[in-house]
Amino acid sequence: MKKVLLGLATLAFFALSSCKQDATKQAASTADSVASVAAESKYVYPEGSPVAKYGKLKVNHLQLCDQYGVPVQLAGLSTMGWQWCGDCYNRESIEAMKNDWNINILRLAMYVEEGGYNTTPEATFNKLCEMIDICGELGIYCIVDWHILTPGNPLAECYSGAKDFFQRVSSKYAGADHVLYELCNEPNNCQEKNNPEKPWECTREENVTWDMIAEYANGIIPLIHANADSVGAPHPIIIVGTPQWCQLVDASLKEGMYQGNGKDLSDPLPARDARLKYDNIMYTFHFYALEHKESVDDKPGYYNFYSYMYDVLNTLPVFCTEYGVTFADGDRGIDLERTDKWLLMFQGNNAGKQIVSHCNWSFSDNERLSSALVPGACARKEWNNVTTSGEYVKKVLKVINTGAEDTTVLKPSNLYVK
């Protein structure tokens, strides 16, 4: 599986040569104080907006629900790292995502390494807060994503700033109904990439297990909860990454499940219950349509991700915080039929009848096929100049979030039946 699944870890690398944006522009973003003042997080959400309608979200058993306990599906977009394509993320573009693309959630992918937070912490944090504030003013939800990639272990020393970061941001937004948290993007076994001829290739590996992820999460979640408690607010939705680039979603329920052991999906493993013991916790799943499908390397039935996730959705509350219509590197082809298959499954067509929320990768204008906008669109402020992926996703969002009819997407003939 390493051959196939390493692709998820390569996706952000290729962005380095894309979205040509001077990172120094980030320092010009909001200069307002980012002191931890709970009063700053009090929003009056616009009447009729998604947050005004659904309120503070919560998890009931398997299902993401609104403030009244009614199941809700959020559908939106994810940013690329703004150190590469900062022109794509401002008030005008987010307004376009809400009004023209019909999103009700935006995932804010804040890279930690790869020239992100660890390189320019204040500028990166300020840009994050600017976008959180814009989302609040527009009444759409946002996900604060601590976007780890290489190394893939959330306990790695380079991620030691996570506690301070989450303490700071969750204090500032302790009472904000529209803010969700994603603790660690795509935990994975690739600890190093140092081959100059193949810079995407993993050169040092270390199995990252659910127990490592849980140790990390158990150090972060109480901080977020304490800040919510301090202002008398319900605990926010916290989405926790899972092993193997967020594909071994039920690793907390199986003894010995981790990438590289040869039995991750194909063989039965002893059951356990190592779920996180907090309220409003969800578990992450990511898919790329040409990579995560009915088989691997044309071996029928081997690593059938449809079958696997069909069953997992009867065991854990899941949020698909990232998906693409391509291969896992964001390129090399597009498969809208298989994307349909996943998104139809997420509409309750699974063993748990769970309605799954999702964000598309990505609202950006880099040169790869997974980008929603054509190259150069952001600099020209062409927020609707779409690629093939963008055209498809825009239609999907309109269907899901407005109830519009469009027979070209989410075709019933693409429904997965186990």
C-alpha positions as CSV (number, residue, x, y, z in Angstrom):
1,M,0.0,0.0,0.0
2,K,2.9,2.4,0.4
3,K,3.3,2.7,-3.3
4,V,-0.3,3.9,-3.7
5,L,-0.8,5.7,-0.4
6,L,2.4,7.7,-0.4
7,G,0.7,9.8,-3.0
8,L,-1.3,11.8,-0.4
9,A,2.0,12.9,1.2
10,T,3.3,14.2,-2.1
11,L,0.3,16.4,-2.9
12,A,1.5,19.5,-1.0
13,F,5.1,19.1,-2.4
14,F,3.9,19.8,-5.9
15,A,2.2,22.9,-4.7
16,L,5.6,24.3,-4.0
17,S,6.1,25.0,-7.6
18,S,2.6,26.3,-8.0
19,C,0.5,29.2,-6.8
20,K,3.5,31.5,-7.3
21,Q,2.9,33.9,-4.5
22,D,5.5,35.9,-2.5
23,A,5.2,34.6,1.0
24,T,6.2,38.0,2.3
25,K,2.8,39.3,1.4
26,Q,1.4,37.4,4.3
27,A,3.0,39.9,6.7
28,A,0.6,42.5,5.3
29,S,-2.4,40.6,6.5
30,T,-4.5,41.7,9.4
31,A,-2.4,43.6,12.0
32,D,-5.1,43.5,14.7
33,S,-4.1,42.1,18.0
34,V,-4.4,38.3,18.4
35,A,-4.5,38.4,22.1
36,S,-6.6,35.6,23.7
37,V,-9.7,37.6,24.5
38,A,-12.9,35.5,24.6
39,A,-15.0,38.6,23.9
40,E,-13.5,38.8,20.4
41,S,-15.2,35.6,19.5
42,K,-18.7,36.8,19.9
43,Y,-20.4,37.0,16.6
44,V,-23.8,38.0,15.4
45,Y,-24.1,35.7,12.4
46,P,-26.1,37.1,9.4
47,E,-29.7,36.1,9.3
48,G,-30.3,33.1,7.1
49,S,-26.6,32.2,7.0
50,P,-25.5,28.5,7.6
51,V,-24.3,29.3,11.2
52,A,-27.4,31.2,12.0
53,K,-29.4,28.3,10.8
54,Y,-27.5,25.4,12.4
55,G,-25.9,27.1,15.4
56,K,-23.3,25.3,17.6
57,L,-22.7,21.9,16.1
58,K,-22.5,18.7,18.1
59,V,-22.0,15.0,17.6
60,N,-24.9,12.6,18.5
61,H,-23.6,9.0,18.3
62,L,-22.4,8.7,14.6
63,Q,-23.9,11.9,13.3
64,L,-22.9,15.6,13.1
65,C,-25.9,17.5,14.1
66,D,-27.1,21.1,14.5
67,Q,-27.8,22.8,17.8
68,Y,-31.2,21.0,18.0
69,G,-29.8,17.5,17.3
70,V,-31.0,17.4,13.7
71,P,-28.5,15.7,11.3
72,V,-26.6,18.1,9.2
73,Q,-24.2,17.8,6.2
74,L,-21.7,20.5,5.6
75,A,-20.1,20.7,2.2
76,G,-17.4,23.1,1.2
77,L,-13.8,23.7,0.1
78,S,-10.3,23.6,1.5
79,T,-7.6,26.1,1.0
80,M,-4.1,25.3,-0.2
81,G,-1.3,26.7,1.9
82,W,-1.4,30.5,1.7
83,Q,2.3,30.7,1.8
84,W,2.1,29.6,-1.8
85,C,-1.1,31.1,-3.1
86,G,-2.1,33.9,-0.7
87,D,-3.8,35.8,-3.6
88,C,-6.6,33.2,-3.4
89,Y,-7.7,33.9,0.1
90,N,-9.2,37.3,1.0
91,R,-12.7,38.7,1.8
92,E,-13.6,38.9,-1.9
93,S,-12.7,35.3,-2.6
94,I,-14.4,33.9,0.5
95,E,-17.5,35.9,-0.3
96,A,-17.4,34.3,-3.8
97,M,-17.1,30.9,-2.3
98,K,-20.2,31.5,-0.2
99,N,-22.3,33.3,-2.7
100,D,-21.3,31.7,-6.0
101,W,-20.0,28.3,-4.9
102,N,-22.6,27.9,-2.1
103,I,-20.2,26.6,0.5
104,N,-21.2,26.4,4.1
105,I,-17.7,25.5,5.4
106,L,-14.2,26.4,4.5
107,R,-11.2,24.4,5.7
108,L,-8.2,26.6,6.5
109,A,-5.2,24.4,5.8
110,M,-2.5,26.0,7.8
111,Y,0.8,24.2,7.0
112,V,3.1,23.9,9.9
113,E,6.3,22.9,8.0
114,E,6.7,23.4,4.2
115,G,7.3,27.2,4.7
116,G,4.2,27.6,6.8
117,Y,3.6,28.4,10.5
118,N,7.0,27.4,11.8
119,T,8.7,29.7,9.2
120,T,6.5,32.8,9.7
121,P,4.4,32.1,12.9
122,E,3.0,35.6,13.4
123,A,2.1,36.3,9.8
124,T,0.6,32.8,9.4
125,F,-1.4,33.1,12.6
126,N,-2.7,36.6,11.6
127,K,-3.7,35.4,8.2
128,L,-5.5,32.4,9.8
129,C,-7.4,34.7,12.2
130,E,-8.3,37.1,9.3
131,M,-10.0,34.2,7.5
132,I,-11.7,32.9,10.6
133,D,-13.1,36.3,11.2
134,I,-14.3,36.7,7.6
135,C,-16.0,33.3,7.8
136,G,-17.7,34.4,11.0
137,E,-18.9,37.7,9.5
138,L,-20.3,35.8,6.5
139,G,-21.9,33.1,8.7
140,I,-20.1,30.1,7.4
141,Y,-18.2,27.4,9.3
142,C,-14.5,27.0,9.2
143,I,-12.0,24.3,10.2
144,V,-8.8,25.4,11.8
145,D,-6.4,22.7,10.3
146,W,-3.0,22.1,11.9
147,H,-1.7,20.8,8.6
148,I,1.1,18.4,9.2
149,L,2.6,16.5,6.3
150,T,6.3,15.6,6.5
151,P,7.2,14.4,9.0
152,G,3.9,12.6,9.4
153,N,4.1,12.0,13.2
154,P,2.2,14.6,15.1
155,L,4.5,14.0,18.1
156,A,7.6,15.0,16.1
157,E,9.7,17.8,17.6
158,C,8.9,20.2,14.8
159,Y,5.3,20.1,15.8
160,S,6.0,20.9,19.5
161,G,4.3,24.3,19.1
162,A,0.9,22.6,18.7
163,K,-0.2,23.1,22.3
164,D,0.7,26.8,22.3
165,F,-1.0,27.3,18.9
166,F,-4.3,25.5,20.0
167,Q,-4.3,27.3,23.3
168,R,-4.0,30.6,21.6
169,V,-6.5,30.1,18.9
170,S,-9.1,28.3,21.0
171,S,-8.9,31.0,23.7
172,K,-9.4,33.7,21.1
173,Y,-12.4,31.9,19.5
174,A,-13.7,30.1,22.6
175,G,-17.3,31.2,22.1
176,A,-17.4,31.2,18.3
177,D,-20.0,28.8,17.0
178,H,-18.5,28.7,13.5
179,V,-15.0,27.4,14.4
180,L,-14.1,23.7,14.2
181,Y,-10.7,22.2,14.9
182,E,-8.7,19.6,12.9
183,L,-5.9,18.5,15.2
184,C,-3.5,16.9,12.7
185,N,-3.8,16.5,8.9
186,E,-2.8,13.1,7.5
187,P,-0.7,11.3,10.0
188,N,1.6,9.1,8.0
189,N,4.8,7.1,8.1
190,C,7.0,9.4,5.9
191,Q,9.4,11.1,8.3
192,E,11.8,12.5,5.8
193,K,12.1,13.4,2.1
194,N,15.7,14.3,1.1
195,N,16.2,12.9,-2.4
196,P,16.9,15.9,-4.6
197,E,16.1,13.9,-7.8
198,K,12.8,12.6,-6.4
199,P,11.8,15.2,-3.7
200,W,8.4,13.6,-3.2
201,E,10.0,10.2,-2.3
202,C,10.0,9.1,1.3
203,T,13.5,8.4,2.5
204,R,12.9,7.6,6.2
205,E,9.9,5.8,7.5
206,E,8.4,5.2,11.0
207,N,5.0,3.6,11.5
208,V,2.6,6.1,13.0
209,T,0.0,4.3,15.0
210,W,-3.4,5.3,16.4
211,D,-1.8,5.2,19.9
212,M,0.7,7.9,18.9
213,I,-2.1,10.1,17.4
214,A,-4.2,9.6,20.6
215,E,-1.3,10.6,22.8
216,Y,-1.0,13.8,20.9
217,A,-4.7,14.4,20.8
218,N,-5.0,13.8,24.6
219,G,-2.5,16.7,25.1
220,I,-4.5,19.1,22.9
221,I,-8.2,18.5,23.4
222,P,-8.3,19.4,27.1
223,L,-6.8,22.8,26.3
224,I,-9.6,23.5,23.7
225,H,-12.2,22.3,26.1
226,A,-10.9,24.4,29.0
227,N,-11.2,27.5,26.9
228,A,-14.7,26.7,25.9
229,D,-15.6,26.0,29.6
230,S,-14.1,29.3,30.6
231,V,-16.8,31.2,28.7
232,G,-19.6,28.7,29.3
233,A,-19.6,27.5,25.7
234,P,-20.3,24.0,24.5
235,H,-17.3,22.1,23.4
236,P,-16.5,22.6,19.7
237,I,-16.3,19.9,17.1
238,I,-12.8,18.4,17.1
239,I,-11.7,16.3,14.1
240,V,-8.8,13.9,14.7
241,G,-6.5,12.6,12.0
242,T,-6.2,8.8,11.5
243,P,-3.2,6.7,10.4
244,Q,-2.1,6.2,6.8
245,W,-3.0,9.7,5.5
246,C,-6.4,9.5,7.1
247,Q,-7.4,6.2,5.6
248,L,-7.3,3.7,8.5
249,V,-10.2,5.5,10.0
250,D,-11.2,2.8,12.6
251,A,-7.7,2.2,13.8
252,S,-8.9,3.0,17.3
253,L,-11.2,0.0,17.2
254,K,-8.7,-2.6,16.0
255,E,-5.6,-3.9,17.7
256,G,-2.4,-3.6,15.6
257,M,-3.8,-1.5,12.7
258,Y,-1.2,0.7,11.2
259,Q,0.1,1.3,7.8
260,G,2.7,-1.1,6.4
261,N,1.7,-4.2,8.5
262,G,0.2,-5.9,5.5
263,K,-3.1,-6.4,7.3
264,D,-4.6,-3.0,7.5
265,L,-7.7,-3.6,5.6
266,S,-7.4,-7.1,4.2
267,D,-7.2,-9.3,7.3
268,P,-9.3,-9.3,10.5
269,L,-7.6,-7.8,13.5
270,P,-8.6,-8.1,17.2
271,A,-11.2,-5.6,18.4
272,R,-10.5,-3.0,21.0
273,D,-12.0,0.4,22.1
274,A,-9.3,3.1,22.1
275,R,-11.6,5.9,21.0
276,L,-11.0,9.3,22.4
277,K,-13.1,9.8,25.5
278,Y,-14.5,13.3,24.9
279,D,-17.7,14.7,23.5
280,N,-18.0,16.1,20.0
281,I,-15.1,14.1,18.5
282,M,-15.0,13.1,14.9
283,Y,-12.5,11.0,12.9
284,T,-10.9,12.0,9.6
285,F,-11.2,10.3,6.3
286,H,-9.5,11.5,3.0
287,F,-10.0,10.1,-0.4
288,Y,-8.7,10.8,-4.0
289,A,-11.0,9.2,-6.5
290,L,-8.4,7.6,-8.8
291,E,-6.4,6.2,-5.8
292,H,-8.9,5.1,-3.2
293,K,-11.4,2.9,-5.0
294,E,-12.5,-0.7,-5.4
295,S,-9.0,-2.2,-5.7
296,V,-5.3,-1.4,-5.8
297,D,-3.0,-2.2,-8.7
298,D,-6.0,-3.9,-10.5
299,K,-6.1,-6.6,-7.9
300,P,-9.9,-7.3,-7.5
301,G,-11.1,-6.9,-4.0
302,Y,-7.7,-6.0,-2.5
303,Y,-8.0,-2.8,-0.4
304,N,-11.5,-2.1,-1.5
305,F,-11.9,1.3,0.1
306,Y,-15.6,1.6,-0.8
307,S,-16.4,-1.6,1.1
308,Y,-14.2,-0.6,4.0
309,M,-15.7,2.8,4.5
310,Y,-19.2,1.6,3.9
311,D,-18.8,-0.4,7.1
312,V,-16.7,2.1,9.1
313,L,-19.5,4.6,8.8
314,N,-21.5,2.3,11.1
315,T,-18.8,2.5,13.8
316,L,-17.5,6.1,14.1
317,P,-18.5,9.7,13.3
318,V,-16.5,10.7,10.3
319,F,-15.7,14.0,8.6
320,C,-14.1,13.9,5.2
321,T,-12.0,17.1,5.5
322,E,-10.2,16.5,2.2
323,Y,-11.1,14.8,-1.1
324,G,-10.1,15.2,-4.7
325,V,-11.2,14.0,-8.1
326,T,-7.7,13.0,-9.2
327,F,-4.9,10.7,-8.0
328,A,-3.5,11.4,-4.6
329,D,-0.8,13.6,-5.9
330,G,-3.5,16.0,-7.2
331,D,-2.8,15.2,-10.8
332,R,-2.5,12.5,-13.6
333,G,-6.2,12.2,-14.3
334,I,-9.7,12.9,-13.2
335,D,-12.5,10.5,-12.3
336,L,-15.8,12.2,-11.7
337,E,-17.8,8.9,-11.7
338,R,-15.8,7.5,-8.8
339,T,-16.0,10.9,-7.0
340,D,-19.8,10.6,-7.3
341,K,-19.6,7.1,-5.8
342,W,-17.9,8.5,-2.6
343,L,-20.2,11.6,-2.3
344,L,-23.3,9.4,-2.8
345,M,-22.1,7.1,0.0
346,F,-21.7,10.2,2.2
347,Q,-25.4,11.1,1.7
348,G,-26.4,8.3,4.1
349,N,-25.9,5.4,1.7
350,N,-23.8,3.3,4.0
351,A,-24.1,0.8,6.8
352,G,-24.6,3.4,9.5
353,K,-26.9,5.6,7.4
354,Q,-24.4,8.4,8.4
355,I,-24.5,11.7,6.5
356,V,-20.9,12.7,6.1
357,S,-19.6,16.3,5.7
358,H,-16.8,17.0,3.3
359,C,-14.4,19.6,1.9
360,N,-12.8,19.6,-1.6
361,W,-9.1,20.0,-2.2
362,S,-8.6,22.7,-3.2
363,F,-9.8,26.2,-3.9
364,S,-6.5,27.4,-5.5
365,D,-5.1,28.1,-8.9
366,N,-2.0,25.9,-9.1
367,E,-1.2,23.9,-12.2
368,R,-2.5,20.6,-10.9
369,L,-5.8,19.0,-11.9
370,S,-7.2,19.0,-8.4
371,S,-7.2,22.8,-8.3
372,A,-10.6,24.5,-8.6
373,L,-9.4,27.5,-10.5
374,V,-7.3,27.9,-13.6
375,P,-3.6,29.0,-13.2
376,G,-3.4,32.8,-12.6
377,A,-7.1,33.2,-11.7
378,C,-6.5,34.4,-8.2
379,A,-4.2,37.2,-9.2
380,R,-6.9,38.3,-11.7
381,K,-9.7,37.9,-9.0
382,E,-11.5,35.4,-11.3
383,W,-13.1,33.4,-8.6
384,N,-15.3,31.5,-11.0
385,N,-12.8,30.7,-13.7
386,V,-13.0,27.0,-13.1
387,T,-11.1,23.9,-14.0
388,T,-12.8,20.6,-14.8
389,S,-12.5,19.7,-11.1
390,G,-13.8,23.1,-10.1
391,E,-16.8,22.9,-12.4
392,Y,-17.8,19.5,-11.0
393,V,-17.4,20.6,-7.4
394,K,-19.3,23.8,-7.9
395,K,-22.2,21.9,-9.2
396,V,-22.0,19.4,-6.3
397,L,-22.0,22.2,-3.8
398,K,-25.1,23.8,-5.3
399,V,-27.0,20.5,-5.3
400,I,-26.1,19.6,-1.8
401,N,-26.4,23.0,-0.1
402,T,-29.2,24.6,-2.1
403,G,-31.3,21.6,-3.2
404,A,-30.8,22.5,-6.9
405,E,-31.3,19.8,-9.5
406,D,-28.4,18.8,-11.8
407,T,-28.4,15.4,-13.5
408,T,-24.7,15.7,-14.4
409,V,-23.4,15.1,-10.9
410,L,-24.2,12.7,-8.1
411,K,-25.7,10.3,-10.6
412,P,-27.8,7.5,-9.0
413,S,-26.1,5.0,-11.4
414,N,-22.8,5.7,-9.6
415,L,-24.1,4.6,-6.2
416,Y,-22.0,2.0,-4.4
417,V,-24.0,-1.1,-3.4
418,K,-22.2,-3.6,-1.1
